[in-house]
Amino acid sequence: MSATALYNLSPAGALMGFGAVLACLPAAWVWLRQRGASAQRRQTALTVLILFLTLDLILVGAFTRLTDSGLGCPDWPGCYGQSNPLAAHADISAAQEALPTGPVTHQKAWIEMVHRYLATAVGALIVLLTLLAWFGARSVISPWWPTATLVWVCVQGAFGALTVTMKLFPAIVSLHLLGAYALLALLVVQAVKLGAFRVEGHFATSAGMRSAITVALGLLLLQATSGAWVSTNYAVLVCGDFPTCQGSWWPDMNFAGALEIWRPLGEHGDGSIVTLQTLTAIHMAHRMLALVTALVLAGLAWRLMRQRALQKPARILVGLLVLQVLTGLSNVVLDWPIAAAMLHSGGAGAMVAVLVWMGTAIRLKDQTA
């Protein structure tokens, strides 16, 4: 069986066309619901729609990773140089026959391509949002916001390509997930500035409150980075008990190996196999950081609850925090069920969105006070 080229751009036009057609469905829904509305109202509705589709894309990406489908199509952007797995049926069948439990199967190919189709559709919608911002009626936000979002989604596409061509290189896969959270944050800022997700009523803001939200967001992103590192190194199942790990409060760990970032999947930089001690250190570091992050977020939620106008986002934050704790524990004690792991990835993104929402809303209130 001949080697497959890592990059094959021949199906790129078909993929972009399919993404554009797929994007027309939600775009038409927005336009029908906003008939007669102002251009800014349509821009707001489109931004919120893209935000929720991006969160869906994170969940689909998590499902792709958790089902080991990241290499379901070993080239990019198509599948064996085709725009869909049906056209690549013969190549996929040959790969599956040669290695039935390998990375390429018909099911994995479809999962991988559905993820790419959805990503292409989200990108097409962001192109539409950018055009609307530049050529539609004057908006309350600068058109450079959606332009920056378009640039960022192109960067995300590049990371998606590298995820495949660098064979699930852990640092690249982790950056791809973190980039998705950054895309969520960009969209949330725009949605709040356009008038969506309003925080009604008066509340007393202070530099301390803004700093607390910023610190919590920074710590959450650090925790998300740690979680991505656990997932992309497949280190979840090295500890099957809680609160201990491998029957010990402090198992044998190699933190130096855990902090070796630029290396292939399953290997150290010197070519040796990643040890159980390294994977255990990756897992335990995430647990310890999770405890600190949970305490900080709980403290922030308690502080926000004391402001009547901020009680709604604070309650959402508490609910997401509880969800993260429960799904995190489920990943350990229930042997990493796909549903819990997906919710864990999506919940982290939702928490980023809520903190960015509160931080942006508070700053807007300060500016209009």
Secondary structure, DSSP 8 states (H G I E B T S, - for coil): -----SEE-TTHHHHHHHHHHHHHHHHHHHHHHTTT--HHHHHHHHHHHHHHHHHHHHHHHHHHHHTT-TTSSSSEESBTTBSSTTTTHHHHHHHHHH-TTSS--HHHHHHHHHHHHHHHHHHHHHHHHHHHHHHSS--SS-THHHHHHHHHHHHHHHHHHHHHHTTS-HHHHHHHHHHHHHHHHHHHHHHHHTT-S---S-----HHHHHHHHHHHHHHHHHHHHHHHHHHTT-GGG--SSSSBTTBSS----HHHHT--SS-TTB-TTS-B--HHHHHHHHHHHHHHHHHHHHHHHHHHHHHHTSGGGHHHHHHHHHHHHHHHHHHHHHHHTT--HHHHHHHHHHHHHHHHHHHHHHHHHHHHHHH-
